[in-house]
Amino acid sequence: MAGKTDFFKLRAEIPPLVYLAFSAGAFVLLGTGWAFFTYSGLVSPLFLPSPGDVLRSAVYLFKEAHFLYDIAVSTFRIMVGFFLAALVGVPLGILMGSLRIAEAFFEPVVGFIRYMPASAFIPLLILWVGIGDLQKILLIFIGTFFQLVLMVMDVAKNVPQELLDVSYTLGAKRWEVFRWVFLPASLPGILDTLRICCGWAWTYVIVAELVAAMSGVGYRIMTAQRLLQTPEIIVGILTIGVLGLVIDLLFKVLYRRLFAHWL
């Protein structure tokens, strides 16, 4: 039938309302399962509190425990660490993806270090810079920088060679090809890479605030764990998820505004 949408055709577009309905439905299904297992008594509140218990803990944290301050502190640490990683990692990744000699020099070292767990650097970072915010920011930097560099390099390497060859054939010089062809062709993939890596940065908040922290969402989660306050743990985890989702949506909006002609 004409106009009928095939939802199971590979990469076929679907109506925005259908997309939104399925997205909301996934959260509704998850919440329904959570409510069923907790309110039915199948799972002990010690291991998984009910939605009502979590909501009451959230009200307490926001009204009486200065949780907004913890959110602001964690957001500051993560965004500074991520910004520094992007500030250095994006140019380095572009360099490695555009010049084979740069890839040969940097890629083995970057590839070697990226397999090291970021948490293993905590003792060294404490020794080098102490236990303040700088230690936590650098840990987030380490956790995201090396992955970011390699992903940006892959984006740059995937720019079609034919596109560059045509530019040279038309008389463009090396810098002009880089500035007007290579870089614009790489930017959409680089922004998408930044979106993914920013999500990774949020996953390091617990590790970053594990040692000698007195504020932050990670600190709040670890304190709740020591006191067996499971609802507060869930509030902290959900808060990180919501913050990450908001930033992810902001990246998607930015992508659509900057590269609407690519869509």
C-alpha positions in Angstrom: 0.0 0.0 0.0 1.3 3.4 -0.9 2.5 5.5 2.0 2.7 2.5 4.3 5.8 2.6 6.5 7.8 -0.6 6.7 9.2 -0.5 10.2 11.5 -3.4 9.6 13.2 -2.2 6.5 16.9 -1.6 7.0 17.5 2.1 8.0 13.9 3.0 6.9 12.6 6.3 8.4 9.7 6.1 10.8 7.3 8.9 11.8 8.6 11.1 14.7 5.5 10.3 16.8 6.1 6.6 16.4 9.8 7.1 17.4 8.8 9.1 20.4 6.2 6.5 21.4 8.6 3.6 21.3 11.2 5.6 23.2 8.8 6.4 25.9 7.4 2.9 25.9 10.9 1.5 26.7 11.0 3.6 29.9 7.5 2.7 30.8 8.2 -1.0 30.4 11.3 -0.6 32.6 9.5 1.3 35.3 6.6 -1.2 35.3 9.0 -4.1 35.8 10.7 -2.3 38.6 7.4 -1.5 40.3 6.2 -5.1 39.9 9.3 -6.7 41.4 9.6 -4.3 44.4 5.9 -3.8 45.4 5.2 -7.5 45.1 7.9 -8.3 47.6 9.8 -10.5 45.1 13.0 -8.5 45.7 14.1 -7.2 49.1 14.1 -3.4 49.5 17.8 -3.7 50.7 18.7 -4.8 47.2 16.2 -2.9 45.1 13.9 -0.3 46.7 10.5 0.6 45.3 9.9 3.7 43.1 8.1 5.3 46.1 11.1 4.8 48.4 13.5 6.2 45.8 11.2 9.2 45.2 11.1 10.0 48.9 14.9 9.7 49.1 15.2 12.1 46.1 13.0 14.7 47.9 15.1 14.4 51.0 18.4 14.7 49.1 17.3 17.8 47.1 15.5 19.5 50.0 17.8 18.8 52.9 21.1 17.3 51.8 22.3 19.9 49.3 22.2 17.4 46.4 22.0 20.2 43.8 25.5 21.3 45.0 26.8 17.7 44.6 25.4 17.7 41.0 27.0 21.0 40.2 30.4 19.8 41.6 30.3 16.6 39.6 29.2 18.3 36.4 32.0 20.8 36.8 34.7 18.1 37.2 33.4 16.0 34.4 32.9 18.8 31.9 36.4 20.3 32.6 38.0 16.9 32.3 36.1 16.2 29.1 36.8 19.7 27.6 40.6 19.3 28.2 40.5 15.8 26.6 38.7 17.2 23.6 40.9 20.3 23.4 44.0 18.1 23.0 42.5 14.9 21.6 40.6 16.3 18.6 43.5 18.0 17.0 45.8 15.1 17.7 43.2 12.6 16.3 42.8 14.8 13.1 46.6 14.9 12.7 46.9 11.1 13.1 44.0 10.6 10.7 45.4 12.9 8.0 49.1 12.1 8.1 50.4 8.5 8.2 53.7 9.6 9.7 51.8 11.1 12.7 49.7 7.9 13.0 52.9 5.8 13.0 54.4 7.9 15.8 51.4 8.4 18.1 49.1 5.5 17.5 51.1 2.7 19.2 51.6 4.7 22.4 47.9 5.9 22.5 46.7 2.4 21.8 48.9 1.0 24.5 47.8 3.4 27.2 44.1 3.2 26.4 44.0 -0.4 27.7 45.2 0.7 31.1 42.2 1.2 33.5 41.9 4.8 34.6 41.4 3.7 38.2 45.0 2.4 38.2 46.2 5.9 37.9 44.6 7.1 41.1 47.6 6.4 43.4 49.9 8.3 40.9 47.6 11.2 40.6 47.3 11.6 44.3 51.1 11.5 44.5 51.5 14.1 41.8 48.6 16.6 42.4 47.1 15.6 45.7 43.4 14.8 46.5 41.7 18.0 45.3 39.6 18.6 42.2 42.6 18.5 39.9 43.1 14.8 40.7 39.5 14.0 39.8 39.6 16.1 36.6 42.8 14.4 35.4 41.3 11.0 36.1 38.3 11.9 33.9 40.8 13.2 31.3 42.7 10.0 31.3 39.6 7.9 31.1 38.3 9.7 27.9 41.4 11.2 26.1 42.9 8.0 24.6 39.6 6.6 23.4 38.7 10.0 21.9 42.0 10.3 20.0 41.6 7.0 18.3 37.9 7.5 17.4 38.7 10.9 15.9 41.6 9.4 14.0 39.2 6.8 12.5 36.7 9.5 11.5 39.4 11.5 9.8 40.8 8.4 8.0 37.3 7.6 6.7 37.1 10.8 4.6 36.9 9.5 1.0 40.3 9.7 -0.7 38.4 10.4 -4.0 37.2 13.6 -2.5 40.7 14.8 -1.7 42.0 13.6 -5.1 39.3 15.6 -7.0 40.3 18.7 -4.9 43.9 18.4 -5.9 42.9 17.8 -9.5 41.0 21.1 -9.5 44.1 22.9 -8.4 43.6 23.2 -4.6 46.7 23.4 -2.5 47.4 21.1 0.5 46.2 23.6 3.1 43.1 24.5 1.0 42.2 20.8 0.7 42.6 20.4 4.5 40.7 23.6 5.4 37.8 23.4 2.9 37.5 19.7 2.1 39.1 17.4 4.7 38.1 19.2 7.8 34.4 19.9 6.9 34.0 16.3 5.8 35.3 15.2 9.2 33.4 17.5 11.5 30.0 15.6 11.6 31.8 12.4 12.7 34.0 14.3 15.2 31.0 15.9 16.9 29.3 12.5 17.1 32.5 11.1 18.6 32.5 13.9 21.2 28.9 13.0 22.1 29.8 9.4 22.7 33.0 10.2 24.7 31.1 12.7 26.8 28.9 9.8 27.9 32.0 7.9 28.8 33.2 10.8 30.9 30.1 10.5 33.1 30.8 6.8 33.7 34.1 7.8 35.5 32.3 10.0 38.1 32.2 7.3 40.7 35.8 6.4 40.3 36.9 10.0 40.2 35.1 10.8 43.5 36.0 7.5 45.2 39.0 8.8 47.1 39.0 11.7 49.5 36.0 13.4 48.0 33.7 15.5 50.2 31.1 16.4 47.6 29.7 15.2 44.2 27.2 12.6 43.1 29.8 9.8 43.2 30.7 10.8 46.8 27.0 10.7 47.7 26.6 7.2 46.2 29.6 5.8 48.0 28.4 7.3 51.3 25.0 5.8 50.8 26.6 2.4 50.1 28.5 2.5 53.3 25.3 3.3 55.2 23.2 0.7 53.3 20.9 3.5 52.1 20.0 1.8 48.8 17.3 4.3 47.8 19.9 7.1 47.8 22.2 4.9 45.7 19.5 4.6 43.1 18.8 8.3 43.2 22.5 9.0 42.5 22.6 6.5 39.6 19.4 7.8 38.1 20.7 11.4 38.4 23.8 10.5 36.4 21.7 8.8 33.8 19.4 11.9 33.5 22.3 14.3 33.3 24.0 12.2 30.7 20.8 11.9 28.6 20.3 15.7 28.7 23.8 16.3 27.5 23.4 13.7 24.8 20.3 15.4 23.6 22.0 18.7 23.5 24.8 17.2 21.3 22.1 15.8 19.0 20.4 19.2 18.7 23.8 20.9 18.0 24.5 18.2 15.3 21.2 18.9 13.6 21.7 22.7 13.7 25.3 22.6 12.4 24.9 19.8 9.8 21.3 19.9 8.7 22.4 19.6 5.1 24.1 16.2 5.9 20.8 14.6 7.1 
